[in-house]
Amino acid sequence: MWQKIKDMILGKPPVEMEHEYFGKILFMGGDEPADDDYWEAEASINEAKEPLTILINAPLSGPTDVHVVFYKNAVSDLEALFDKCWPIFEPDFQQWTDKQFSGNWKDDFELMSIEIPRDADEKNEWTVGYYVDAAKHYFTARFIDGKPTYNEIDG
């Protein structure tokens, strides 16, 4: 009874889980299952200055082995990951930075986030986000049906 009153007044506490690969993860979803439910995690990788934000499109039951495999594949070759994003970034890069791309993504782009698609199926929507210091904005490649479809620029 007291817990129900406390939940009504203060709201329910966030759902957290200790995942065997991702570590501490936080559920971002409601009481009823929805297609936009996801988990948030952070990971440190050598090539990133800041912890990488990982968004995992998975239900309340949590990420599965296929989500882990997708993530490992994506970050195992950051050059290839950037190369997938570059076609959608290229038209905006010079316009937003007023400079030519050096050819080395690490000179201008800092990997900030990766979204693992629902069911870890790359044909479902997912994103990869970078911070572009020269533009003072985030460039986020949105993949649809396995292809980079558009760049979301925010800052």
N, C-alpha and C positions, 0 to 999 in steps of 0.2 A: 504494500500500500504506500509506504513512504517513498519507495523507489519510483513508483508511478507519478507521485506528486512532484518529486524532485525532477524527473525527466520532463514533466509538463512545464515546469517553471524554468529550468536551466537548459532544457534540450538534452537529447541523448548524447552520451559521450561518443567520440569517434570510434569506428571499428578499426582496430589495428591487428596485425598478424606478424608473426616472425616467420618469414619465408626462408626455406633452407638455402636458396641461392641469392635472392634479392635482399635478404635481411629484413629490417623493420619496414613494413608497408602499411599504407593508410588507405582505407576504402573511401571512395568518393561516389557514393550512390545513396539512394533512398531506401525506405523500408520495403518497397515493392521492386522486384527485379525490373530493370530497364536496359534497353540496348546501349545507353550511354554510360552505364556503370563502369568504373575503372578504379584501378589502384595506383597510388603514387609511391615511388621509391627514389632513392638517391644512390649513386654509385660513383666512386672515384676511379678514374682511369688515367693512366700516365699522360696521355696526350691532351688532357683537358685541365685548364687552370682551376676551374671550379667543379664541384660535384655535378655530375650529369643527372638531370631530372629524367626519370623513367616513368612513363605513363603506360599502364598495362590494361588494355581493354579486356577485362575478365569479370565474371560475376562474383558475388559475395563469397563463393567457395574458394576463390583465389586463383592465382596464376598456376598454370600447369607446366609440365615439361616442355610442351611445344612453345610456350612463351619464352622459356629460358633459352631454348635452341635458337629461336628467332633473334633474341637479343644478342646472344653470343656471336651468331653469324654476322649481324649488323656491325658490331663493334670490333670484330676480329680484323677487319681491314677498313680503316677509316678513310683511306684514299678512295677505295671503291665506293664507300658510302657517300662521300662528297661528290664523286664523279656522277653518281645517280642524281644528285640534287642540282649540280651545276647548270644543266640545260634550262632549268626553271629560274635560276638565280641570275644567269648571264645578262638577260635583257635589263634587269634592274640594277645590277652592280655599278656600272659606270655612272648611270643617272643619279644614284643615291650617294655615291662616294666621290664623284668627279675625278676618278683616276682609272688607270688601266689595271686589269687583274695581272698579278705577277706570274701566275701559273702555279704558285704554291699556296694552297688554300689556307695553310696555317699562318701565312703572313697577314691575312685579312679576316679570316673566319675563326670563331671559337665555338666548338661544339657545345651546345647547352642542353639539348633534350632529344629524346627519341620516344616515339609512341609506338607501342607494340599493338598491331591490329587485333581485332576480335578474332579469336581462334588462331591467332598467329598466322593468319592467311594473308599474304602480301597483296592479294587482290582486294581485300577489304581496305577501307581508308586508314591511313597512318601518316605520321609526320616526322620530320627531322628538323630541329631548330638550331640555328647558329646565331651568335652575336657578331655583328659587323661593326667594329669600333669606328672605322672611317665614316660610316653612315650614322652611327649612334642609334642603330635600330637592329631589331631581330629579323632575320630572314628565316622563314619556316616553309619548307617544301612540303606540300600536301600531295601524297600519293593516292591515286585512285586506280583501281584495276592494275596495280603493279607499276604504274608510270607516274613520274612527277607531273602534276596537272597544273598547279599554280603556286605562286609564292605569296605567302601572307607576310606583309611587312608591318611591324609594330615597334613601338619603342616607348 
